[in-house]
C-alpha cells in the first residue's frame, strides 16, 4: 500500500438529530431576549459539529491506523499488532458516530470501537496488511 486511505465514520440518524437539535436550540435562544445567553451554548455546538465532521480513520503506508474524533482525540495503532476484528453494537463511548461498529482488539489487550462507512473494504485492507487478523462474527450487512 503506497497511499493513505481514509474511511469516514458512518453517521447514525440519532447523532445527526442530536447535533441539529443543539443548533436549533442555539438559534432559538439567539432570537430571545437577552440574546447573549445563547452564547453559553457556542462551545457545545463547536464541539459537537467538530466531532460530526472530524471523525475518521486513516490507514497509513507504514501500517498504522490513526483514529481521529473531534478536536481532542487522535491515536495511532499498529496494524501488525491487531489480533481481531468483530462486529458489535456496543453503545459504550468510542470514536464512532454509529452503533454499527467494529471492535478492534490488539495484542496489548487494547481495544477501540470504530464505525467506518464501508466496513467490508476496511476489513479487506486491514487483512491485506496483516493476514493474521481474525475476523469474528458475521460481517454481512454491517
PLY file of the C-alpha trace (Angstrom):
ply
format ascii 1.0
element vertex 142
property float x
property float y
property float z
element edge 141
property int vertex1
property int vertex2
end_header
0.00 0.00 0.00
1.55 3.27 -1.14
-1.02 5.85 -0.08
-3.09 6.84 2.93
-6.68 5.58 2.79
-9.32 7.47 4.75
-12.61 6.00 5.95
-15.24 8.39 7.26
-17.31 7.33 10.23
-20.79 6.07 9.47
-23.28 8.58 10.95
-26.43 7.36 12.62
-29.65 9.33 12.44
-29.66 9.76 16.24
-26.34 11.63 16.21
-27.40 13.84 13.32
-30.68 14.67 15.07
-28.89 15.41 18.36
-26.47 17.77 16.60
-29.27 19.55 14.73
-31.34 19.88 17.92
-28.48 21.60 19.76
-28.07 24.00 16.83
-31.84 24.65 16.73
-31.90 25.42 20.48
-28.98 27.80 19.98
-30.80 29.64 17.19
-33.99 29.79 19.28
-32.10 31.26 22.25
-30.30 33.68 19.94
-33.68 35.12 18.92
-34.83 35.50 22.56
-34.17 38.38 24.87
-31.44 38.57 26.22
-29.78 37.06 23.15
-26.29 36.78 24.68
-27.48 33.86 26.88
-27.27 31.72 23.73
-23.51 32.28 23.59
-23.16 29.85 26.50
-24.02 27.07 24.04
-21.37 28.06 21.49
-18.63 25.75 22.87
-21.08 22.81 22.93
-22.06 23.45 19.32
-18.45 23.81 18.22
-17.55 20.56 19.96
-20.49 18.54 18.53
-20.03 19.87 15.00
-16.30 19.17 15.08
-16.99 15.58 16.16
-19.63 15.23 13.44
-17.31 16.38 10.64
-13.96 15.26 12.05
-14.40 11.58 12.91
-12.50 9.36 10.52
-9.98 6.55 10.31
-6.74 6.70 8.25
-4.73 3.67 7.18
-1.14 4.76 6.52
1.53 3.23 4.25
3.65 2.49 7.31
0.97 0.05 8.58
-0.59 2.41 11.08
-4.24 3.08 11.76
-4.94 6.59 13.00
-8.32 7.19 14.63
-9.42 10.84 14.82
-12.55 12.05 16.59
-13.20 15.75 17.05
-10.59 18.21 18.23
-9.17 16.20 21.14
-8.89 12.51 20.17
-6.15 11.30 17.84
-4.49 7.93 18.34
-2.39 5.71 16.07
-2.48 1.93 16.36
-0.07 -0.64 14.90
-1.97 -2.80 12.40
0.63 -5.56 12.80
-0.43 -5.80 16.48
-4.12 -6.14 15.59
-5.42 -9.56 16.69
-9.11 -9.50 15.84
-11.99 -7.54 14.33
-15.54 -8.20 15.45
-18.85 -6.54 14.61
-20.62 -5.02 17.60
-23.37 -2.62 18.55
-21.91 -1.86 21.97
-23.12 1.64 22.99
-20.04 2.49 25.09
-18.32 5.74 24.29
-15.98 5.42 21.33
-14.77 7.35 18.28
-17.78 6.17 16.26
-20.94 8.02 15.20
-22.98 4.86 14.64
-23.87 1.80 16.69
-22.91 -0.45 13.73
-19.33 -0.75 14.85
-16.21 -2.81 14.55
-14.33 -3.72 17.69
-10.59 -3.89 17.05
-8.63 -5.85 19.64
-4.84 -5.54 19.80
-2.11 -7.77 21.27
-1.63 -5.46 24.24
-5.32 -6.03 25.18
-6.21 -2.55 23.99
-9.50 -2.20 22.11
-11.13 0.51 20.06
-14.61 0.60 18.52
-14.98 2.38 15.20
-17.68 2.67 12.55
-16.20 3.05 9.05
-18.76 3.65 6.30
-17.57 0.68 4.22
-16.73 -1.95 6.82
-16.07 -4.77 4.35
-13.49 -2.73 2.43
-11.92 -1.59 5.71
-11.52 -5.20 6.87
-10.14 -6.24 3.46
-7.43 -3.57 3.60
-6.56 -4.41 7.20
-6.24 -8.12 6.33
-4.08 -7.29 3.30
-1.64 -5.59 5.68
-1.91 -8.20 8.45
-3.30 -11.56 7.23
-3.17 -12.90 10.82
-6.16 -10.79 11.86
-9.05 -12.97 12.99
-12.43 -11.73 11.76
-15.09 -12.78 14.25
-18.84 -12.97 13.73
-20.99 -12.35 10.70
-19.81 -9.26 8.82
-22.52 -9.44 6.17
-24.78 -6.39 6.14
-22.70 -4.46 8.65
0 1
1 2
2 3
3 4
4 5
5 6
6 7
7 8
8 9
9 10
10 11
11 12
12 13
13 14
14 15
15 16
16 17
17 18
18 19
19 20
20 21
21 22
22 23
23 24
24 25
25 26
26 27
27 28
28 29
29 30
30 31
31 32
32 33
33 34
34 35
35 36
36 37
37 38
38 39
39 40
40 41
41 42
42 43
43 44
44 45
45 46
46 47
47 48
48 49
49 50
50 51
51 52
52 53
53 54
54 55
55 56
56 57
57 58
58 59
59 60
60 61
61 62
62 63
63 64
64 65
65 66
66 67
67 68
68 69
69 70
70 71
71 72
72 73
73 74
74 75
75 76
76 77
77 78
78 79
79 80
80 81
81 82
82 83
83 84
84 85
85 86
86 87
87 88
88 89
89 90
90 91
91 92
92 93
93 94
94 95
95 96
96 97
97 98
98 99
99 100
100 101
101 102
102 103
103 104
104 105
105 106
106 107
107 108
108 109
109 110
110 111
111 112
112 113
113 114
114 115
115 116
116 117
117 118
118 119
119 120
120 121
121 122
122 123
123 124
124 125
125 126
126 127
127 128
128 129
129 130
130 131
131 132
132 133
133 134
134 135
135 136
136 137
137 138
138 139
139 140
140 141
